[in-house]
Amino acid sequence: MDFILNFPTDWKNNYFEKKILRFENVTFYSSEEIPFGNLPTILEIINLGQTSNDLSTERSNFIVIRQKIKIITNAGIRVIEFSNCQFVDK
């Protein structure tokens, strides 16, 4: 899952660059935002820690571990569970 951001690279001169915030192996995504007339602004990202799901059977041991974050925007809240996250130049 990719979020395309106008990322501030020079606050003093009000300069922004297009960046991609890429989430890999997303297993959960929830968006609770109000209708908004413009693109939302990320105000805060809260680390909710690791989650683990035991998918083991009698024959195999299989535990899935994911990171979970909450993204607070000026339009509402998004929650994502994923295995890896990185910034990518667009």
C-alpha positions in Angstrom: 0.0 0.0 0.0 1.5 3.3 -1.0 0.7 6.8 0.3 1.9 9.6 -2.0 3.1 12.5 0.2 4.1 16.1 -0.3 7.1 15.7 2.1 8.7 18.9 3.5 12.4 18.9 2.7 13.1 22.6 3.3 10.8 24.3 5.9 12.6 27.6 5.7 11.9 28.0 1.9 8.6 26.1 2.0 9.9 23.4 -0.3 8.2 20.0 -0.6 9.1 16.9 -2.6 6.9 14.0 -3.7 7.7 10.9 -1.7 6.0 7.5 -1.3 5.4 6.1 2.1 5.2 2.3 1.3 3.7 -0.3 3.6 4.5 -3.9 2.7 2.3 -7.0 3.5 -0.6 -5.0 4.8 -3.0 -7.2 6.7 -5.3 -4.5 8.2 -6.3 -1.0 7.1 -9.0 1.2 8.6 -9.9 4.7 7.7 -12.2 6.8 9.8 -12.1 10.2 8.2 -14.7 12.9 7.5 -15.3 14.2 3.9 -12.5 16.7 3.3 -12.2 19.3 0.6 -8.4 18.9 0.2 -5.7 16.3 0.8 -5.3 15.4 4.5 -2.3 16.4 6.4 -0.6 13.9 8.7 -0.5 15.5 12.2 0.9 12.5 14.2 1.9 8.9 13.8 1.5 6.7 16.9 3.3 3.4 17.2 0.8 0.8 18.6 3.5 -1.9 18.8 3.7 -5.4 17.4 0.8 -7.7 16.9 1.1 -11.4 16.4 -1.4 -14.0 15.1 -0.9 -17.6 15.8 -1.9 -19.5 12.7 -0.3 -22.8 13.8 -1.9 -26.2 13.1 -1.2 -29.6 14.6 1.4 -30.1 11.8 3.1 -26.7 11.6 4.0 -23.8 13.8 3.2 -20.5 12.1 3.1 -17.1 13.8 2.6 -13.9 11.9 4.1 -10.7 13.4 3.1 -7.3 12.2 3.7 -3.7 13.2 0.7 -1.5 13.9 0.4 2.3 13.7 -2.2 4.9 14.0 -2.0 7.9 11.6 -3.8 11.0 12.8 -4.7 13.5 10.1 -6.7 16.7 10.0 -9.5 14.6 8.5 -9.5 11.7 11.0 -7.7 8.5 11.9 -6.1 5.6 9.9 -4.8 2.4 11.4 -2.5 0.1 9.5 -0.9 -3.3 10.3 2.1 -4.2 8.1 5.4 -6.1 8.0 7.7 -3.3 6.8 7.5 0.5 6.0 9.8 2.7 4.0 10.1 6.1 2.2 10.7 5.8 -1.5 11.5 8.6 -3.9 8.8 9.1 -6.5 
